[in-house]
């Protein structure tokens, strides 16, 4: 692959990355709701401004939500990058420690 094509690949990857991120966020939201239901047997997780919930419950919800979103985001980002690499032969992002 020529150097010029390698420079354009991250730009081409951006729309795909956006769609994957959106889908990953939706998937993480579903996973969090199911996890919260399993942990606390409640449909709605507490919000930081929910006056009727304690610190422990709010921080637990935030930690679980953050962990799920981080795992899903990493899996989606990595899967998308591997798919681009398989289809084009080039890693989609070279400025963040990618292969060049």
C-alpha positions as CSV (number, residue, x, y, z in Angstrom):
1,X,0.0,0.0,0.0
2,X,1.4,3.4,-0.9
3,X,2.1,6.0,1.8
4,X,-0.6,8.3,0.3
5,X,-3.3,5.6,0.9
6,X,-2.1,5.0,4.4
7,X,-2.6,8.6,5.2
8,X,-6.2,8.5,3.9
9,X,-7.2,5.3,5.7
10,X,-7.8,6.9,9.1
11,X,-10.1,9.5,7.4
12,X,-12.0,6.7,5.7
13,X,-12.2,4.8,9.1
14,X,-13.8,7.7,10.9
15,X,-17.4,7.2,9.7
16,X,-17.1,3.5,10.4
17,X,-15.6,4.2,13.8
18,X,-18.5,6.6,14.5
19,X,-21.1,3.9,13.6
20,X,-19.3,1.3,15.6
21,X,-19.0,3.6,18.6
22,X,-22.7,4.4,18.5
23,X,-23.7,0.7,18.2
24,X,-21.2,-0.1,21.0
25,X,-22.7,2.6,23.2
26,X,-26.2,1.2,22.6
27,X,-25.0,-2.4,23.4
28,X,-23.2,-1.2,26.5
29,X,-26.4,0.6,27.7
30,X,-28.4,-2.6,27.3
31,X,-25.7,-4.7,29.0
32,X,-25.6,-2.2,31.9
33,X,-29.4,-2.3,32.4
34,X,-29.3,-6.1,32.5
35,X,-26.3,-6.1,34.9
36,X,-28.0,-3.6,37.2
37,X,-31.2,-5.7,37.2
38,X,-29.1,-8.7,38.2
39,X,-27.2,-6.8,40.9
40,X,-30.0,-4.8,42.5
41,X,-33.2,-6.3,41.0
42,X,-34.2,-2.8,39.9
43,X,-34.9,-1.5,36.4
44,X,-33.5,1.9,36.9
45,X,-30.0,2.6,38.1
46,X,-29.5,5.6,40.4
47,X,-28.5,8.9,39.0
48,X,-25.9,11.0,40.8
49,X,-28.5,13.7,41.5
50,X,-31.1,11.2,42.9
51,X,-31.7,12.5,46.4
52,X,-33.2,9.2,47.6
53,X,-30.1,7.1,46.9
54,X,-27.0,6.8,49.0
55,X,-23.4,7.4,48.0
56,X,-22.6,3.7,47.9
57,X,-25.4,2.8,45.5
58,X,-24.6,5.7,43.2
59,X,-20.9,5.0,43.1
60,X,-21.5,1.2,42.6
61,X,-23.8,2.1,39.6
62,X,-21.2,4.4,38.2
63,X,-18.4,1.9,38.6
64,X,-20.4,-0.9,37.0
65,X,-21.5,1.3,34.1
66,X,-18.0,2.6,33.5
67,X,-16.5,-0.9,33.5
68,X,-19.1,-2.2,31.0
69,X,-18.7,0.8,28.7
70,X,-14.9,0.6,28.8
71,X,-15.0,-3.2,27.9
72,X,-17.6,-2.8,25.2
73,X,-15.8,0.2,23.7
74,X,-12.4,-1.6,23.6
75,X,-14.0,-4.7,22.0
76,X,-15.8,-2.6,19.4
77,X,-12.8,-0.5,18.6
78,X,-10.4,-3.4,18.4
79,X,-12.9,-5.5,16.3
80,X,-13.4,-2.6,13.9
81,X,-9.7,-2.0,13.5
82,X,-9.0,-5.7,12.9
83,X,-11.8,-5.8,10.2
84,X,-10.2,-2.8,8.5
85,X,-6.8,-4.4,8.6
86,X,-8.2,-7.7,7.2
87,X,-10.0,-5.8,4.3
88,X,-7.3,-3.3,3.5
89,X,-4.1,-4.8,4.8
90,X,-3.4,-1.6,6.9
91,X,-4.0,-0.8,10.5
92,X,-6.6,2.1,10.5
93,X,-4.8,4.4,13.0
94,X,-1.1,5.0,12.9
95,X,-0.7,8.0,15.2
96,X,-1.7,6.1,18.4
97,X,0.9,3.4,18.4
98,X,-0.6,1.5,15.4
99,X,1.4,-0.5,12.9
100,X,3.1,1.6,10.2
